[in-house]
Amino acid sequence: MPNHADVEAAHTRIRPWIRHTPVIAPAERAGGFPPSVLFKLEVTQRTGSFKARGALNAMLAAPVPAAGVVTASGGNHGAAVANAALRLGHPATIFVPETAPQVKVDRLLRCNASVHRVGRVYADAYNAAVEHQRHTGARFLHAYDDPLVIAGQGTVAAEFLAQATGTDGFGGLDSVLVAVGGGGLLGGVLAALAPHGVRVVAVESSGTPTLARALAAGHPVEVEVHGIAADSLGARRIGDHGFALAQAHLHANLLVEDDDIRTAQRWLWQDMRLIAEAGGATALAALTSGRYQVAPGERVGVILCGGNTDPATVLS
């Protein structure tokens, strides 16, 4: 599984290709947050989510065949792969479930990717992508269980820690809240922060509890997924690498409800004029719902990991 050195190598590799996303404090201490909370705005990352990091690292770190790359994605990973492939000059084929939001599919098409809608859930698209790889020899890029992808995702935490350390009044981070779907982001964040003693708290939608079920069983298990965040956090099984890293380093795992996530999305818009997709607001929902209580003086970072949604769904 990827480690801290892998994340550092990925950070050096992709730095010229990604956006150094900003870190901000809640506006005027809105929402009742203490002054020791910082947000990492991956909603402003290239392609609208942290996924750009992992896709670029995977393609820059290993050869890509003439057949290009292929992946399965509910949208964000596919957009990241398609964009990275376009920038690096590789063909890209993306399989998405029929439930993928049109706003995400449109991003794929703008990157000249070959897009195929298959089945109702991520697993259906995944099986079709694997079959395509077998027939064409394209390089398969797993959305959340590829060590190079995970190391790339971890660069968001390395960047966040450096920014927080340089922010007046902070001097670092004690805890980081991160949303969980398939576990790629979580795994990367754990790999990046474990040597620094930063506590990592995983936050899941109650409709996509892949990590919670795996922790209860002692190993990854299949779960049925549903709810507001299923389009981005809807993997039916936590990845092996992310789960192993969670077993080794995770501080806590929290579940939030759909209504909590909607509240967090609306708060971000009303108080900070930021649009986040449901998965992107899931970590914040642990704070706005009170599921996570900030201890006195605790320096807490929240990764707002994606913004690819129709604003009307947030404002309605």
C-alpha positions, 0 to 999 in steps of 0.5 A: 500500500502507498506510504508517506514517501509515495505521497511526497514523490507524487507531490513533486511529480504533479506540482506543475500540473495541478492547482494549488487550491486555497485554504480559508477559514469560515467567513466571520466565524459563521456557523458557530465554528471556532476560529481553529477550523480551516477549509481546503477548497478542492472544489476549485481544483482542476476538473472540480475535485481532488481526483485530478491529483491521482489521475495525473500522478498515475499517468506521469508515474508509469507508461501509458500504452497506445490504446490509452487509458480506461476507467470506470467512474461515477463522474469525478474520477472519469473527468480527472482521467479524461482531462489528464489524458487530454493534457498528456496526449493519451486516448481515454475511454470512460465507463459511467453508470446511467445514474451519473449526473449529466453535468459530470458526463458533459465534462468527459465529453468536453475532454474528447473522451469516449464515454459509455453509460452502462448499468445503474451502479458503479460496479456495472461500469467497472465490469465493463471497463475491465472487459474493455481493458482485456480486449484493447490493452488499454491501461486500467486506472482504478478510481480508488484502489490503485496505489499511484492514484491513492498517492496522488490523492494524498497530496491534498493532505500534504499541501493542506498541512503545509498551508495550515502550518504557514497560516497565522494562529494555526501552526499546523493541524491536529485533526482532518475530516475527510469524506469516504466513498471507495477510500482512495482519498482517505487512504492518501490522506492517511498515508500523508499525515500518519508520520505527522501525528495528525488525527484523521476522521473519516466521514461517510454518508449513512447511505454509503457506509463501505468503511463502517461495514468493513471495520465492523466485519474486519475486512472489505464487504459489499454494501448496497448504496443509496442516498444523496451522495451515492453518485460520488461516494457510491462505491459498493466496497471499500478499496483494499489499500484504503482499508488497510491504511484505515486499520493502521492509522484511522482515528475515528469513523463517523456517519452523517445523514442525507439531511445533514449533507444538504444542510452543509451544502446550503450553509456553504452557499449561504455563508461562503458562496461555495458550491459543493456536491453532496460528497464534497460537503460530507466531511463538513456535515460532521461539523454542521450536524454536531457529529464531530465536536471540536475540542478547545484549541483543536486545529481542525481541517476539513477537505471540501473535496468536490464541487461538480453538481448542478447549483440548482440542486443545492439552491432548491 
